[in-house]
Amino acid sequence: MTDLLSTLDLDRLRSRTSAKWRVYGPDVLPLWVAEMDVPLAEPIVRAVSDLVASGDTGYPAAPDEYVAAFSAFAAARWGWQVDTSLARVVPDILAGLSAVIEATTDRGDTILVPSPVYGPFFRNPRLQGRVVEPVALTADGRLDVPSLETAFAAAVAHGRRAAVLLSNPHNPTGAVHTRGELEALAAAAARHGVVVISDEAHAPLVHDGATFVPYVGVDPRGFSVLSAAKTWNLAGFKAAVVVAGTDAREIVESFPVTLFNSVGHVSLVAQAAAFRDGEPWLDELLPALTRSRDLLADLVAEHLPHARMQLPESTYLAWVDLSAYGAGDNPAAQILERGRVALSAGTDFGPGGEGHVRVNFATHPEILTEAVQRIAGALA
């Protein structure tokens, strides 16, 4: 079996022009933004190449092919029988989350976010005029449902509406929420009339030992938002799908048609090819990601013995606590300056991120090894 993370060396990767490889200088090892250092899956290459070769790069047609490809993948991968009448294609996951927020809450209402979490969960709802309230995860990086329920009661007091932005699996801790955790969250949300909107960008990237559960599978009032972008390295081909629970049909039916009009034709074809024909490539990727995760854990134990890193159950992102090294709330800044390694700053993920960094381990093992050695030197 091919090790997709050992295919591209540093020289080939530096020829890339995406953000990961161009934001910082050529002396920096970039282990920050969620792009993987892998070759693209061949079915996607063929699908996009055929479009370009034939000049078929116009406006998107109906989204039926994309939704069908996604629903077939969901059924095969997770046993999730998606009701396609409850699915709507949107430009990307953040646009889908924002559309649901707009349809289910009003300006001045509260959006609750289990924190630390993906930074746009704080920024984007505020741009929509909502009040964002973080609710701390447990010490081991999991959902704290009792604390969330307490926050629900406060948020809906005085007749206000509220919603939760859930990261499932969780970015940055890599926790895969169990069915029991999600059912407890759904029950608490129902008691207080709170809507749960689940970002499931990393759903296919679950390591052995954990099981992804789509949120709408436990909550008929909730929403799941998914995309092929993170799994198949398609951030440059924006598209996503919002799936409503069975009791939330009227919400997706209220979405403005301009949402779909903002989706690109090439993006739809590329992501449909990923869902439809990309599963063999995914099955090659996942063992490579697990090996890279375990390599990172070994390197951290060897070179950063005072760091704390819990093995992520999903994603190619590791959440590492470097507080013991005395580099302040944002050790990523010192690591970049002294070690020339770019990491995501823990402070970008909200309260609870102080002293942490997020490490993208979806890279060549030689790059990962050198990066950890540089980090250790920068913190020495």
N, C-alpha and C positions, 0 to 999 in steps of 0.2 A: 504494500500500500504506500502511496506517495505521502511524504511529509510536506504538506503545503507550506509550512513555515520555514523549511530549509531550502526552498527553491530559489529565492531571490536574494542575492548578496547585497552588500551595502552600496556598491557602485551602481548596480541596477536600480536600487530603490531611490538613490539620490537623483536619478534622472526623472523621477515623477514630479509633477507640477501641482499636486493637490496641497491643501493647507498643511497637512502633517509634515511634508518635506520642504515647504517653502517659507513658512512663517519664521523659522529660526535659521541661523547661518549654517554653513556646511560643516562646521566643527561640532555641531550639537547632535546628539542622538535623541530623536524625538519619540518619546513613549507617552504621549499625552492624549491627543484627540482620538476618538473611536474610529480609526481606520486600521485595517489589517494589512500586514506586509505579505500579501499572497497574490498569486496569479488569479485572474478572473475565471470563473467557471466557463468551460467551453460552450455550453448551450447559450449562455448570455452573450458571449462574443459573437457567435454565429447569428443570433437574432438581431443584434444591433448592427453588425456588419452588413447583413442582408438589407436592412432598412436604408443604410447610408448608400450602399452600392446601387440600389434601385431608385434613390431619391425620394423614398417614402418617409419624409420627415415633416409632414404637415400637422394639421390639428388632430387632436385625439378623436376617435370614434367613440361609440358607447363603451362603458367600462366592463361589459359583460365578460369578456375573455379574462380580464385581470381577476375579477371576483370569482369566476369559475376555477381558475388556477389556484387561487388562495384557498378556496373552500375545499378543493380536492386535497391539497397539501394538509390542511388542518384535520381532515378526516383520517388521512393515512398516518399522520404523525402523532396525533393526540386523541383520535377517536371522537373529535369534535364535529358534530353534524351542524354546520353553519346554515341557518336560514338566510338565504341570499337576499330575500326581500327586506331583511333588517340590516343589510350592509350598504354602505355608501363610500365611494372612492373620494379621497381628499388629496391635496397636494403633498402633504407629509404628515408625520405623526403630530408634530406640534400644532399644525393647522387643524387637525382633527380634534385634539384636546381643546383648543380654543373655541372651536365651533360648538362643542358640547357645553363648555362653560357658558358661552353666550346664550345658549338655548335653555339652560336649566337654572341660571342664577341672574341676579340683577347687579348693577353697579352698587358698590358698598357692601355686597354680601361677602361672606368669608370662604376662601379656598384653603383647606387644611392640607398640609404636606408633611408626611413622615420624613424627618430630617436626621442626618444629612441625605441629600437627594440631588438628582440632576438639576443643575443650576437654573435652566429656563422654567422650572416649576415655580420658582419665586418671581422671576422677571416677567414672564408673559401674562399671567393673570393680573399683575399690577398695571400693565399697559392697558388692560381691559377695564380698569377701574375697580377691581376687586381688592379685598383686604386679604393678604396672605398670612396665615398663622402656621408656624412650624410646630410639629409635635414630635418629640424625641423618640428615636428608635430605642429598643432595649440595649443593654450593654453588649450583647452579642450581635447587634445589627439587625434585629428582626422587628416586626410590627409590634407595637405596644397597644393592643386593642382597648384595654381599660382606659388608658390615657386618651386615646382617640375618642372614646365615647364621652368622656368628660368634656373634651373640646367640642364635640357635637352639640351637647346640651347648651353650652355657652354661645355657640355660633348661631343657633336657630332661635335664641331668646328674642323676644319682642317681634316675633313674626318674620324674621329674616330667613332667607334660604342659604344653603351651604352645600359645598361639594368637597370631595377628597380627590386629590391627584395621587394615584397609586403608581409606583414603579414596580412592575411584575414581569420578570424577575427584577430585583432591586439594583439600581445603579446609584451609588458605587459599591455597595457591600457585596454584591453577588448573591445575596440570599434569594432562594426560590421559595416563595410563600406556599405553605402547605394548604391542602384543601381545608383542613380544620381552621387554620388562621383566616383564610378568606371567608369561610362560612361565618366565623365569629364577627368579622368585620361587616359582612353583609347584614347580619342580624342587628348589630348595633346601628348601622346606617338606617335600616328600615324603622327602627324604634324612634328615630329622630327626624325622619324624612330627608336624610342627607343622600346625595347622589355620589356614587363612586365611579371615577373615570380612570381606567387602567391603561397605562402606557406599557405595551407588551413588545417593545422593540427587540428585546433580546430573547424572546420566547424560544426560538429553535436552538439557542446556544446553551443548553443545559448539560452539565457533566453527569456521568454515571453516579447513581445514588440519590438523585433528586428528580422530581416529576413536575413539569409545568402544568398548571391548571388555569385555563382561561377564566377571567373573572366573571364573564357573563354566564358561565356554566354554573355559578352558585348564586347569582343575583339577577333576577329578571328585570330589576330597575336600573342595572348598571350598564357600563359601556367598556368594550375592549377596543383598543386601537393598535393595529399591527402594520408591519411593513417588511419587505425583504431587504431593506437598506443595510441594516447592521450585520445581518447574517451573511449576505453575499457581497459585502463591500460595495454597495451601490448608493452611497450618499450623494453622488453626482447625478443620479437618476431618481428624482423625487416622485414618490407616490405612496399612498397608504390607504388603509381601509378602516372605517369605523363600523363596528358591529354592535348594535343595540341589543339589550336584553328584551325578552318577549313583552315586557310591560312598558317599554320605552319607544315603541314604534313611532309614535307621533313626533318624537324629538328628531330622529333622523329624517323623517318625512318633511320636517320644517327647514332643513338645511337649504340655503340659497343655491341656485344652480351655478352661480359664479364660483363656488368651491371646486366643482369638477372642471369648469372651464380653465382653471389655473393649473391643471395637471398636463404634463407634456406627453405627447404621443410616444416618443422614444422611451420615456421613463416607464410608461405602462407596459410596453412590449418587453423591455429589459426585466422588469420585476415579474411579469407573468412568466417569462422563461425561467426565472429563478425558482418560482414556486412550482412550476409544472415539470421542469427537467433538471433542477439543481440539487435534488436530494442525494444522488451518489456523491457529488462533490462535498456536500455538507457532511456526509458520513466519513469522508476522508479528513475533513477539517477538524471534527470534534476530538478525535484522539490526539491530534497534533496540539490542539489547544490545551488539553489536559496535561500532556507532557510538558508544555511550556509553563503552565501554571505550577506544576510540581517542581520544575527547574527553578522558577523564581522563588518558591518557598525555600528550597535548599540554599540558594544563593543568599537570600536574606538571612537565614539562620547562620550561614558561615561568615558573611561580611558585615551584617548589621544585627548583631546578637541582642541588642536592646530594643529592636523594633518589634512591633506586634502586627502579625499578618494572619488573618483567618482565611483558610482556603475558600475562595468563592465557589458556590455551587453552580454558578452559571457565568456567562459572559467571558470576555477576554480581558477583564479589568480587575485589578486587585487593589484593595483598600488597605493602606499600610500606615500604621501609627508610628511616627518618628518623634513623638513628644520627648522621649528620653534623651534625645541628642541636643536639646537646648537651642534649637534653631528657630524658636518662636512659633507663632501661629501659622506661618507660611514657610515651612522648610523648602518648598519647591523653589522659592526665589534664591535661596543660598545654593541649592543644588545646581540650578541653572548657571549662576554666576561662577561658582568655583569648580563645578564638575562638568559643565556643558552637557547636561542631560535635561531635557524638557519633560516635566511631569505635570499633571493637572493638580492645581493647588486645592487642598482640602477645603480651604475657606470659600472656594467657588460653589461648594455644595451645601452651604448654609450652616446653621448652628450644629455643633457636633463635629464639624470638619477641621477644627483648629488642631494644628500639629500633625495633620495627616497629608498624604499624597495619594493620588490615584495613578496606578501604573498600568499602561497598556502592554500586556505581555504577548500580543499577537505579532511577534517579530522573530527574526532569525535567532537561534540560540546563541550564536556568537555575539550578536548585538546586545541581547539581553544580559549576557555574562559581563561584557565590558561595561554596560550601563550600571549595573549594580556595583561593580568595582569602583566606578567613578563616583557614584553616590556615596559610598563608604568613605572615599577620600575627601569628598566635599564636606562631610559631616565630622571628619576626624578632628 
